[in-house]
């Protein structure tokens, strides 16, 4: 996991972008708050100083689908022996409450959810407004979101697909935040690919690609055997990302008490470099 650019990030108004990364810096902000509350002429004056609530906008988290939250593979890219193995696994998991392998007949594909995805989305929902921005079609995106959010309580229809993508100077599709209902200074992005975000790299958290199926492992030159073959699917990238997101969220809301404008991109850059 890393920041997508090495250039200087946008600054937080009134604060240097480098002061938000470590615990001692945020402790310093908390210390200032305590000192401010403890100074005054007398007890009566202290009682009159009521801390007014500050409205802090909720951050937005934009999520990619393929190779970030899940791995999908078309039926015709699965070998016959692998199809039999997948069918056995599908039958075995029917006894579990939390399924993570799906045969999506309507799209003629197999989909495997990334380990830890349920907990990740549940906790991320508490911190952020969740959006999906994918290079997949609207039909595909809607089907994948239904697997991730069967109760409809995570994304609330906030899905942006390839039909909404832009085209760069080389004729390649790229993603943008044009249809995300939030200021760029309050948006974080989780994706496995830098190239598709040429205009928003300071918002971007890169995550290692999730490859479960043999074809995907071969295509992206993932070392070792496919988790489908080994039976070991212990990817923990989402847990690491969640830790970063929690820190960025907490620092953002803390600093918002002392600055009129806070740019989450600066806080992200400092957090990832600390």
C-alpha positions as CSV (number, residue, x, y, z in Angstrom):
1,X,0.0,0.0,0.0
2,X,1.4,3.4,-1.0
3,X,0.7,6.9,-2.1
4,X,0.4,7.3,-5.9
5,X,2.6,10.4,-6.2
6,X,5.9,11.7,-4.8
7,X,5.1,15.4,-5.4
8,X,4.1,17.7,-2.6
9,X,0.5,17.2,-1.5
10,X,-2.1,19.9,-1.2
11,X,-1.7,21.8,2.1
12,X,-4.0,21.9,5.0
13,X,-5.0,25.5,5.5
14,X,-3.2,26.9,8.5
15,X,-1.1,23.8,9.1
16,X,2.0,22.3,7.5
17,X,1.2,19.1,5.6
18,X,4.0,17.3,7.5
19,X,2.6,17.7,11.1
20,X,-0.2,15.1,10.9
21,X,1.5,11.8,10.5
22,X,2.7,10.7,13.9
23,X,1.0,10.2,17.2
24,X,3.0,12.9,18.9
25,X,1.7,15.5,16.5
26,X,-1.9,14.7,17.1
27,X,-1.2,14.6,20.8
28,X,0.1,18.1,20.5
29,X,-3.2,19.3,19.0
30,X,-5.1,17.6,21.8
31,X,-2.7,19.2,24.3
32,X,-3.4,22.6,22.8
33,X,-7.1,22.0,23.2
34,X,-6.8,21.1,26.8
35,X,-4.6,24.1,27.5
36,X,-7.1,26.4,25.7
37,X,-9.9,25.1,27.9
38,X,-7.9,25.4,31.1
39,X,-6.9,29.1,30.6
40,X,-9.1,32.0,31.7
41,X,-9.7,34.7,34.3
42,X,-12.0,32.8,36.7
43,X,-14.4,30.0,37.1
44,X,-17.3,32.1,36.0
45,X,-15.6,33.0,32.8
46,X,-14.9,29.3,32.2
47,X,-18.5,28.4,32.6
48,X,-19.4,31.0,30.0
49,X,-17.1,29.5,27.4
50,X,-19.1,26.8,25.8
51,X,-17.5,24.9,23.0
52,X,-19.8,25.2,20.0
53,X,-20.3,22.1,17.9
54,X,-18.4,22.2,14.7
55,X,-20.0,20.6,11.7
56,X,-17.4,18.3,10.0
57,X,-18.4,17.0,6.6
58,X,-18.3,13.2,6.2
59,X,-15.5,12.0,4.0
60,X,-16.2,10.0,0.9
61,X,-14.4,6.8,0.1
62,X,-14.4,5.7,-3.6
63,X,-13.8,2.0,-4.2
64,X,-12.7,0.1,-7.2
65,X,-14.2,-3.4,-7.8
66,X,-12.0,-5.7,-9.8
67,X,-8.7,-6.8,-8.2
68,X,-9.4,-4.4,-5.3
69,X,-12.5,-5.8,-3.6
70,X,-13.0,-9.0,-5.6
71,X,-11.7,-11.1,-8.5
72,X,-14.0,-12.1,-11.3
73,X,-13.3,-14.4,-14.2
74,X,-15.3,-15.3,-17.3
75,X,-16.5,-18.9,-17.7
76,X,-14.5,-19.4,-20.8
77,X,-11.3,-18.5,-19.1
78,X,-11.6,-21.3,-16.5
79,X,-10.2,-24.7,-17.3
80,X,-12.4,-27.8,-17.1
81,X,-10.6,-29.2,-14.1
82,X,-10.8,-25.8,-12.3
83,X,-14.6,-25.6,-13.0
84,X,-15.0,-28.9,-11.2
85,X,-12.9,-27.6,-8.3
86,X,-15.0,-24.4,-8.1
87,X,-18.2,-26.4,-8.1
88,X,-17.0,-28.4,-5.2
89,X,-16.0,-25.3,-3.3
90,X,-19.3,-23.7,-4.1
91,X,-21.2,-26.7,-2.7
92,X,-19.0,-26.8,0.4
93,X,-19.6,-23.1,1.3
94,X,-23.3,-23.5,1.1
95,X,-23.1,-24.7,4.7
96,X,-21.5,-21.4,5.7
97,X,-23.4,-18.2,6.6
98,X,-20.8,-16.0,4.9
99,X,-20.3,-17.0,1.3
100,X,-17.5,-15.4,-0.7
101,X,-17.5,-17.5,-3.9
102,X,-20.2,-16.9,-6.4
103,X,-21.2,-18.3,-9.8
104,X,-22.9,-15.4,-11.5
105,X,-24.8,-17.1,-14.4
106,X,-26.4,-13.9,-15.7
107,X,-22.9,-12.5,-16.4
108,X,-21.3,-15.9,-17.2
109,X,-18.5,-15.4,-14.6
110,X,-17.1,-16.6,-11.3
111,X,-16.5,-14.0,-8.6
112,X,-14.5,-14.4,-5.4
113,X,-14.7,-11.7,-2.8
114,X,-11.4,-10.6,-1.2
115,X,-10.8,-11.9,2.4
116,X,-12.0,-9.5,5.0
117,X,-14.3,-7.6,2.7
118,X,-17.4,-7.8,4.9
119,X,-15.7,-6.4,8.0
120,X,-14.0,-3.8,5.9
121,X,-17.2,-2.5,4.3
122,X,-19.1,-2.6,7.6
123,X,-16.4,-0.5,9.4
124,X,-15.7,1.8,6.4
125,X,-19.4,2.6,6.2
126,X,-19.3,4.1,9.7
127,X,-16.5,6.4,8.7
128,X,-17.3,7.3,5.1
129,X,-19.9,7.7,2.4
130,X,-19.1,4.8,0.2
131,X,-19.0,5.0,-3.6
132,X,-18.1,2.6,-6.4
133,X,-16.1,3.8,-9.4
134,X,-15.3,0.9,-11.8
135,X,-14.3,0.3,-15.4
136,X,-16.8,-2.5,-15.5
137,X,-20.2,-1.9,-17.2
138,X,-23.2,-0.7,-15.3
139,X,-24.8,-4.1,-15.5
140,X,-21.6,-5.8,-14.1
141,X,-21.1,-3.2,-11.4
142,X,-24.7,-3.5,-10.2
143,X,-24.4,-7.3,-10.0
144,X,-21.1,-7.0,-8.0
145,X,-22.5,-4.4,-5.6
146,X,-25.5,-6.8,-5.0
147,X,-23.0,-9.4,-3.8
148,X,-21.1,-6.9,-1.6
149,X,-24.2,-5.1,-0.4
150,X,-27.2,-7.5,-0.5
151,X,-29.2,-5.4,2.0
152,X,-28.5,-2.1,0.1
153,X,-27.2,-0.3,3.2
154,X,-23.7,0.5,2.0
155,X,-23.7,2.3,-1.3
156,X,-27.3,3.5,-1.8
157,X,-26.9,3.4,-5.5
158,X,-23.7,5.4,-5.6
159,X,-22.2,3.4,-8.5
160,X,-20.2,4.9,-11.4
161,X,-19.3,2.6,-14.3
162,X,-17.3,2.7,-17.5
163,X,-20.2,4.4,-19.3
164,X,-19.3,7.4,-17.2
165,X,-15.6,7.3,-17.7
166,X,-13.5,9.9,-19.5
167,X,-11.0,9.4,-22.4
168,X,-7.4,10.7,-22.1
169,X,-5.2,12.1,-24.9
170,X,-4.2,8.5,-25.9
171,X,-7.7,7.3,-26.3
172,X,-7.6,5.3,-23.0
173,X,-10.5,5.2,-20.5
174,X,-9.8,7.0,-17.2
175,X,-11.7,7.5,-14.0
176,X,-12.7,10.8,-12.5
177,X,-14.6,12.2,-9.5
178,X,-17.0,14.3,-11.6
179,X,-20.1,12.3,-10.5
180,X,-19.0,11.8,-6.9
181,X,-21.1,14.1,-4.7
182,X,-18.2,15.4,-2.6
183,X,-15.3,18.0,-2.9
184,X,-12.1,16.5,-4.0
185,X,-10.5,17.7,-0.8
186,X,-12.7,15.3,1.2
187,X,-12.4,12.2,-1.0
188,X,-10.2,9.1,-0.7
189,X,-9.8,6.5,-3.4
190,X,-8.9,2.8,-3.0
191,X,-7.7,1.2,-6.3
192,X,-5.1,-1.2,-7.6
193,X,-4.2,0.9,-10.6
194,X,-2.6,4.4,-10.8
195,X,-3.0,5.0,-14.5
196,X,-6.8,5.3,-14.4
197,X,-6.6,8.2,-11.9
198,X,-4.3,10.7,-13.7
199,X,-6.1,13.8,-12.1
200,X,-6.6,12.4,-8.6
201,X,-3.4,10.7,-7.6
202,X,-3.2,12.5,-4.3
203,X,-6.6,11.1,-3.3
204,X,-5.4,7.6,-4.1
205,X,-4.4,4.7,-1.9
206,X,-2.9,1.9,-3.9
207,X,-3.7,-1.6,-2.9
208,X,-2.0,-4.8,-4.0
209,X,-4.1,-6.7,-6.7
210,X,-6.2,-9.5,-5.4
211,X,-5.8,-12.5,-7.7
212,X,-7.7,-15.7,-6.8
213,X,-8.2,-17.5,-10.1
214,X,-5.3,-19.1,-12.0
215,X,-5.9,-17.0,-15.1
216,X,-5.7,-13.8,-13.1
217,X,-2.5,-14.9,-11.4
218,X,-0.9,-15.7,-14.8
219,X,-2.1,-12.4,-16.4
220,X,-0.7,-10.2,-13.7
221,X,2.4,-12.4,-13.0
222,X,1.5,-13.1,-9.4
223,X,4.2,-15.3,-7.8
224,X,3.2,-18.7,-6.6
225,X,0.2,-20.9,-7.2
226,X,-3.3,-19.6,-7.3
227,X,-5.2,-19.6,-3.9
228,X,-7.8,-21.7,-5.8
229,X,-5.2,-24.5,-6.0
230,X,-3.5,-24.1,-2.6
231,X,-6.7,-23.6,-0.6
232,X,-4.9,-20.8,1.3
233,X,-6.5,-17.4,0.8
234,X,-5.0,-15.4,3.6
235,X,-4.8,-12.0,1.9
236,X,-4.9,-9.3,4.6
237,X,-4.6,-6.1,2.5
238,X,-8.0,-4.8,3.4
239,X,-7.2,-4.9,7.2
240,X,-4.1,-2.8,6.6
241,X,-6.0,-0.3,4.5
242,X,-8.7,0.0,7.1
243,X,-6.1,0.9,9.7
244,X,-4.9,3.7,7.5
245,X,-8.4,4.9,6.8
246,X,-9.2,5.0,10.5
247,X,-6.1,7.2,11.2
248,X,-6.8,9.5,8.3
249,X,-10.4,9.9,9.4
250,X,-9.5,10.6,13.0
251,X,-6.8,13.2,12.1
252,X,-9.1,14.9,9.6
253,X,-11.9,15.4,12.2
254,X,-9.4,16.4,14.9
255,X,-7.7,19.1,12.7
256,X,-11.1,20.3,11.5
257,X,-11.7,21.8,15.0
258,X,-8.7,24.1,14.4
259,X,-8.7,24.9,10.7
260,X,-11.4,26.5,8.5
261,X,-10.5,24.2,5.6
262,X,-8.9,20.7,5.8
263,X,-7.7,18.8,2.8
264,X,-7.7,15.1,3.4
265,X,-5.1,14.6,0.7
266,X,-2.5,16.2,2.8
267,X,-3.4,14.1,5.8
268,X,-3.3,11.0,3.7
269,X,0.1,11.8,2.4
270,X,1.5,12.4,5.9
271,X,-0.1,9.2,7.2
272,X,1.3,7.0,4.5
273,X,4.8,8.4,5.0
274,X,4.8,8.2,8.7
